[in-house]
Amino acid sequence: MLYVVIPVFNRLPYTRACLNSLRQQTRTDFRVVVVDDGSTDGTAEVLANEFPEVEVVTGDGNLYWTAGVNAGIRRALALGATRVLTMNNDVLALPDFIERMLAYADQHPTAVLGALELDAATGEPVYGGERLDWSTNTRHDLLRELTPAERHGLHPVTYLPGRGLLIPLAVIEAIGLFDEKRLPHYLADFDYTSVARRHGFPVFCNYDARLSTYPDESGQEQTRRQRTLRGYLQHLFGIRGGGNLRNFTHFSLKNCPRPYLPYFLLNGYARRLAGYFLH
């Protein structure tokens, strides 16, 4: 049984739209777990009244993304999940999303799978996975390297985001849950999929399974748009900071091959210190 795990904190319109998109799936043999981390915008009431089929786990407002996802996965496992698919509430699943994810999951039962992401406003692809050259800290964007004719099927990647991430039970049994102690919010998904790959589990972006996203609504983009000293400090040191130096250090120490680590760290620090203003 597949369980879809969605952590939420406020932003009720996104949650409602996301859950409605899951109701419209061509395959319905899955269940949904929403982790409501102390929302104050009526999320709890809407979930109870409009989505009674959804299993709800309640947090106290201090879970952030990683602990929220872990809480949902624990509940899913207790209910008998054999596959878990993590999603954010600010995505829309196209009607055949679950069908196409499960089709490839059946063919590759130990693989971790992500999805092609489309801009909800334009329908254009905005993310299709990356391959990282650890020696130079250079990211190769598959969307730029693949021709339109090649943008289908599975493509191996270095890591994946958690916005639409299918994880087989075998992976969870081998490497556990997301690292909520060292990576409470950002980079936990990239870290988890990197660790899975290093343990021998294939990691693919599934170009036939599509999600619609809102690129300009991410916390990182909103923080960058502020361009203030306070925003800069939040970017580098806040739990939700996309350039959090501590999180980057943990990710690097866990995943970067040792011969490349000194340069990878120095290059990454420089990019984070300057990138807030240059992005």
KOLMI-538990 format. One record per atom (N, C-alpha, C): residue in three letters; y negated, x, z. Coordinates in steps of 0.2 Angstrom, whole numbers, plus 5000, padded with zeros to 4 digits. Example, Ala and Ser with C-alpha at 12.3 -4.5 7.8 and 13.67 -1.06 7.14 Angstrom:
BEGIN
ALA502850665039/ALA502250625039/ALA501650665039/SER501150645035/SER500550685036/SER500050645039/
***
This chain:
BEGIN
MET500650045000/MET500050005000/MET499450045000/LEU498950034996/LEU498350064995/LEU497850035000/TYR497450075004/TYR496950045008/TYR496250085006/VAL495750045005/VAL495050065003/VAL494650075009/VAL494450125011/VAL494050145017/VAL493350155015/ILE492850115018/ILE492150115017/ILE491750115023/PRO491450175025/PRO490950175030/PRO490350155029/VAL490050115033/VAL489350085032/VAL488950085038/PHE488250095036/PHE487750095042/PHE487150055038/ASN487049995040/ASN486549955037/ASN486549955029/ARG486049945026/ARG486049935018/ARG486549885016/LEU486449825019/LEU486849765018/LEU486949745011/PRO486349745007/PRO486449725000/PRO486949764996/TYR486949834997/TYR487449874994/TYR488149864996/THR488249845003/THR488949835005/THR489149775002/ARG488749715002/ARG488949654999/ARG489149664991/ALA488749704988/ALA488949714981/ALA489549754980/CYS489649804984/CYS490249844983/CYS490849804985/LEU490849764990/LEU491449724992/LEU491549674986/ASN491049644983/ASN491149594978/ASN491449624972/SER491249684971/SER491549724965/SER492349734966/LEU492549744972/LEU493249754974/LEU493649684973/ARG493249634974/ARG493549564973/ARG493749554966/GLN493349584962/GLN493449574954/GLN493949614951/GLN494349654955/GLN494849704952/GLN495349674948/THR495649704943/THR496149674939/THR496849684943/ARG496849734948/ARG497449734952/ARG497149724959/THR497549684963/THR497349654969/THR497849684975/ASP498249724973/ASP498749744978/ASP498449804982/PHE497949794986/PHE497649834990/PHE497249804996/ARG497049835001/ARG496749805007/ARG496049845008/VAL495649825011/VAL494949855012/VAL494849865020/VAL494649925022/VAL494449935029/VAL493649955029/VAL493249915032/VAL492549935032/VAL492449965040/VAL492150025040/VAL491950045047/VAL491150035047/ASP491049985051/ASP490349965053/ASP490050005059/ASP489650065057/ASP489450105063/ASP488850085066/GLY488850025069/GLY488249995073/GLY487649975069/SER487849945063/SER487349915059/SER486949865062/THR486249865061/THR485749815064/THR485449765059/ASP485749765053/ASP485449715048/ASP485849655046/GLY486349635051/GLY486749585050/GLY487449595046/THR487549655045/THR488249675042/THR488849645045/ALA488849645052/ALA489449625056/ALA489549545054/GLU488949515054/GLU489049435053/GLU489249425046/VAL488949455041/VAL489149445034/VAL489849465033/LEU490149515036/LEU490849535035/LEU491249485038/ALA491149455043/ALA491549405047/ALA491549345043/ASN490949325040/ASN490849255037/ASN491049255029/GLU490849315026/GLU490949315019/GLU491549355016/PHE491749395020/PHE492349435018/PHE492849435024/PRO493149385025/PRO493649375031/PRO494249425029/GLU494449435023/GLU494949475021/GLU494949555023/VAL494349575025/VAL494149645026/VAL494349655033/GLU494649715034/GLU494849745041/GLU494149775043/VAL493949765049/VAL493349795051/VAL493449835057/VAL493249905057/VAL493249945063/VAL492449955065/THR492349955071/THR491649955074/THR491550015077/GLY490950055075/GLY490750115078/GLY490050095082/ASP489850155086/ASP489250145090/ASP488650175087/GLY488650185081/GLY488050215078/GLY488050295078/ASN488550325080/ASN488550395080/ASN489150435077/LEU489450395072/LEU490050415069/LEU489850465063/TYR489250445059/TYR489050475053/TYR489650475048/TRP489550505042/TRP490050485037/TRP490750515039/THR490850575041/THR491550605042/THR491950565047/ALA491650555053/ALA492050525058/ALA492150445057/GLY491650415053/GLY491750355051/GLY492350345046/VAL492350385041/VAL492950385036/VAL493550395040/ASN493550445045/ASN494250465049/ASN494450405053/ALA493950365056/ALA494150305059/ALA494450255055/GLY494150245049/GLY494450195044/GLY495150225042/ILE495250285041/ILE495950305039/ILE496450295044/ARG496250315050/ARG496750305056/ARG496950225056/ARG496450185055/ARG496650115055/ARG497050095049/ALA496950125044/ALA497350105038/ALA498050135039/LEU498150195042/LEU498750225043/LEU499150185048/ALA498850155053/ALA499150115058/ALA499450045055/LEU499050025049/LEU499249965046/LEU499749975040/GLY499950035039/GLY500550055035/GLY500250085028/ALA499650115028/ALA499450135021/ALA499850195019/THR500050195013/THR500350255009/THR499850295005/ARG499350265003/ARG498750295000/ARG498150265003/VAL497650315003/VAL496950295005/VAL496450315000/LEU495950264999/LEU495450274994/LEU494750274998/THR494450324999/THR493750325002/THR493250304997/MET492750264999/MET492150244995/MET491550234999/ASN490950244996/ASN490350234999/ASN490150164998/ASN489750135002/ASN489550065000/ASN489050064995/ASP488750114993/ASP488250114987/ASP488550124980/VAL489150104979/VAL489450114973/VAL489750044971/LEU489850034964/LEU490149974962/LEU490749994958/ALA491349964959/ALA491949984956/ALA492049934950/LEU492049964944/LEU492149924938/LEU492849894938/PRO492949834935/PRO493449794936/PRO494149824936/ASP494249874932/ASP494949904931/ASP494949974935/PHE494449984939/PHE494450044943/PHE495150054947/ILE495350004951/ILE495950014955/ILE496550024951/GLU496549984946/GLU497149984941/GLU497250054938/ARG496650084936/ARG496650154932/ARG496850204937/MET496550204944/MET496750254949/MET497450244950/LEU497750194951/LEU498450184953/LEU498850204948/ALA498650194942/ALA499150214936/ALA499250284936/TYR498650324937/TYR498750394937/TYR499050424944/ALA498950384949/ALA499250404955/ALA500050394955/ASP500250344951/ASP500950344951/ASP501250394946/GLN500850424942/GLN501150474938/GLN501050544941/HIS500650554946/HIS500450614949/HIS500450594957/PRO501050584960/PRO501050554967/PRO500750604972/THR500650664971/THR500450714976/THR499650734974/ALA499350704969/ALA498750724967/ALA498150684971/VAL497650724972/VAL497050694975/VAL496550674968/LEU496350614968/LEU496050594962/LEU495350564964/GLY494850584960/GLY494150564960/GLY494050524954/ALA493450494953/ALA493250454947/ALA492650474943/LEU492550454937/LEU491950464933/LEU491450414936/GLU490850444937/GLU490250404940/GLU489750394934/LEU489550324934/LEU489050304929/LEU488450284933/ASP487850294930/ASP487250274933/ASP487250194932/ALA487150164938/ALA487150084938/ALA486550054933/ALA486050094933/ALA485450064929/ALA485550074921/THR485850124919/THR485950144912/THR486650144909/GLY487150144914/GLY487850154911/GLY488050214909/GLU487550264909/GLU487750334907/GLU488150374912/PRO488550414910/PRO488950454915/PRO488450504918/VAL488550514925/VAL488150554929/VAL488550614933/TYR489150594934/TYR489550644937/TYR490250644935/GLY490550694933/GLY491250704931/GLY491650754934/GLY491450784940/GLY491750834943/GLY491450904941/GLU491650954945/GLU491451024944/GLU491951074945/ARG491951134942/ARG492351184943/ARG491851244945/LEU492051274951/LEU491651324954/LEU491951394953/ASP491451434951/ASP491651504951/ASP491451544957/TRP491851554962/TRP491751574968/TRP491351644968/SER491551684963/SER491251754963/SER490551754961/THR490251704958/THR489551704956/THR489151644959/ASN489551594963/ASN489351534965/ASN488951494959/THR489351494954/THR489151454948/THR489551394947/ARG489251334947/ARG489551274946/ARG489551254938/HIS490151234936/HIS490251214929/HIS490351134929/ASP489851104926/ASP489851034926/ASP490251004920/LEU490750974922/LEU491250954916/LEU490950904911/LEU490450864914/LEU490150824909/LEU489750864903/ARG489550914905/ARG489150964900/ARG489650994896/GLU490251014898/GLU490751054894/GLU491251014890/LEU491350954892/LEU491750904888/LEU491450874883/THR491750864877/THR491450824872/THR491550754874/PRO491150704871/PRO491350634872/PRO492050614871/ALA492350644866/ALA493050624864/ALA493550654869/GLU493350704873/GLU493750734878/GLU493650704885/ARG493250654886/ARG493050624892/ARG493550564894/HIS494150584894/HIS494650534896/HIS495250564900/GLY495650534903/GLY496150564907/GLY495950604913/LEU496450644915/LEU496350684921/LEU496050754919/HIS495650784923/HIS495350854922/HIS495350884929/PRO495650944929/PRO495650984936/PRO494951004938/VAL494850994944/VAL494151014947/VAL494251054953/THR493751084956/THR493751124962/THR493751084968/TYR493351034968/TYR493250984974/TYR493050924971/LEU492950874976/LEU492750804974/LEU492350774979/PRO491850724977/PRO491550694982/PRO491950634985/GLY491750604991/GLY492150554994/GLY491950484992/ARG491550474987/ARG491250414984/ARG491850364981/GLY492350394979/GLY492950364976/GLY493550404976/LEU493750424981/LEU494250474982/LEU494950444984/LEU495450454980/LEU496150434982/LEU496550484985/ILE496750474991/ILE497150524994/ILE497850504996/PRO498350534993/PRO499050514995/PRO499250535002/LEU499650495005/LEU499950505012/LEU500150575013/ALA500450605008/ALA500750675008/ALA500250725010/VAL499650715007/VAL499050755008/VAL498850755016/ILE498750695018/ILE498550685025/ILE499050705030/GLU499650705028/GLU500150725033/GLU500150805033/ALA499950835027/ALA499950905027/ALA499350945030/ILE498750915029/ILE498150945031/ILE497750905036/GLY497950845037/GLY497650805042/GLY497050765039/LEU496550755044/LEU495950715042/LEU495350755040/PHE494750725039/PHE494150765037/PHE493950795043/ASP493550855042/ASP493350895048/ASP492750875051/GLU492750825055/GLU492250785058/GLU491850835063/LYS492150885066/LYS491850925071/LYS491350975068/ARG491551005063/ARG491151055060/ARG490751025054/LEU490950975051/LEU490550945045/LEU490550875046/PRO490050855050/PRO489950785052/PRO489750735047/HIS489450765042/HIS489150715037/HIS489250745029/TYR488750785027/TYR488850815021/TYR489350875020/LEU489650885014/LEU490150935013/LEU490850925015/ALA490950875020/ALA491550855022/ALA492050845017/ASP491850805012/ASP492250785006/ASP492450845002/PHE491950885000/PHE492050944996/PHE492550995000/ASP492450995006/ASP492851035010/ASP493651015010/TYR493650945011/TYR494350915012/TYR494750925005/THR494450915000/THR494750924993/THR494850994991/SER494451034994/SER494551104993/SER495151134997/VAL495251115003/VAL495751125007/VAL496451095004/ALA496451035002/ALA497051004999/ALA497251044993/ARG496751064988/ARG496951114983/ARG497251174985/ARG496951204990/ARG497251274992/ARG497951264995/HIS498151204997/HIS498751195000/HIS499251164994/GLY499051174988/GLY499451164982/GLY499451094980/PHE499051044982/PHE498950984979/PHE498450984974/PRO498650954968/PRO498250954962/PRO497550904964/VAL497050924961/VAL496450894962/VAL496150874955/PHE496050814954/PHE495850794947/PHE495250744947/CYS494850744942/CYS494350694941/CYS494650644936/ASN494750584937/ASN495050534933/ASN494450504929/TYR494450524922/TYR493850494918/TYR494050424915/ASP494650404917/ASP494750334915/ASP494550284920/ALA494450304926/ALA494250264932/ALA493550274933/ARG493150214933/ARG492450224933/ARG492050184939/LEU491550214942/LEU491150184947/LEU490450184945/SER490050134946/SER489350134945/SER489050164952/THR488550204951/THR488150234957/THR487450224956/TYR487050244962/TYR486350244962/TYR486050314963/PRO486050354959/PRO485950424960/PRO485250434964/ASP484750394963/ASP484150404966/ASP484050384973/GLU484650344975/GLU484650314982/GLU484950364987/SER485250414985/SER485650454990/SER485150484995/GLY485350505001/GLY484950525006/GLY484650595004/GLN485050635001/GLN484750704999/GLN484150694994/GLU484150644989/GLU483650634985/GLU483050604988/GLN483150564993/GLN482550534996/GLN482250585001/THR482650635004/THR482350685008/THR481950735004/ARG482150754998/ARG481850794993/ARG481150764991/ARG481150704990/ARG480550674987/ARG479950674992/GLN480150684998/GLN479650685003/GLN479150745003/ARG479550805002/ARG479150875001/ARG478650885007/THR478950875013/THR478550885019/THR478950945023/LEU478550975028/LEU478851025032/LEU479450985037/ARG479250925039/ARG479850895043/ARG480450875038/GLY480250855032/GLY480850845028/GLY481250915026/TYR480850965026/TYR481151035024/TYR481651055030/LEU481451045036/LEU481851055042/LEU482451015042/GLN482350945041/GLN482850905041/GLN483350925035/HIS483150945030/HIS483550965024/HIS484051025026/LEU483751075030/LEU484051135032/LEU484551125038/PHE484251085043/PHE484651085049/PHE484851015052/GLY484650965049/GLY484850895051/GLY485550875049/ILE485850835053/ILE486550815051/ILE486650785044/ARG486150745042/ARG486150715036/ARG485750765030/GLY485650825032/GLY485250865028/GLY485750895022/GLY485550885016/GLY485950905011/GLY486050985010/GLY485551015013/GLY485551095013/GLY485751125019/ASN486051085024/ASN486151105030/ASN486551175030/LEU486151225033/LEU486451295033/LEU487051305037/ARG487151265043/ARG487751275047/ARG488351245043/ASN488251185040/ASN488751155036/ASN489051195030/PHE488551225027/PHE488651275021/PHE489051335024/THR488851355029/THR489251415032/THR489951395034/HIS490051345037/HIS490751325039/HIS491151315032/PHE490851275027/PHE491251265021/PHE491451335018/SER490951375018/SER491051445014/SER491651485018/LEU491551485025/LEU492051525028/LEU492751495027/LYS492851435027/LYS493451395026/LYS493751405019/ASN493351405014/ASN493651395007/ASN493451455002/CYS492951495003/CYS492851544999/CYS493251604999/PRO493551634994/PRO494051694994/PRO493651744997/ARG493951785002/ARG493551835006/ARG493251885002/PRO493451914996/PRO493051964992/PRO492451934990/TYR492351874989/TYR491751844986/TYR491251814992/LEU491451814998/LEU491151785003/LEU490451805004/PRO490351875005/PRO489651895007/PRO489151875001/TYR489251884995/TYR488751864990/TYR488751784990/PHE489251744991/PHE489251674990/PHE488851644996/LEU488851675002/LEU488451655007/LEU487751675006/LEU487551735004/LEU486851755003/LEU486551704997/ASN486951704992/ASN486651664986/ASN486551584988/GLY487051564992/GLY486951494995/GLY486451484999/TYR486251525004/TYR485751525008/TYR485051525004/ALA485051565000/ALA484351574996/ALA484251504992/ARG484751484989/ARG484751414985/ARG484451364990/ARG484751354996/ARG484551305000/ARG483851315003/LEU483651375005/LEU482951385007/LEU482451375002/ALA482551384996/ALA482051374991/ALA482151314987/GLY482751284987/GLY482951224982/GLY482651164984/TYR482451154990/TYR482051094992/TYR481451084988/PHE481051134987/PHE480451134984/PHE480551134976/LEU481051174974/LEU481151184967/LEU481551134963/HIS481951094967/HIS482351044964/HIS482050994959/
***
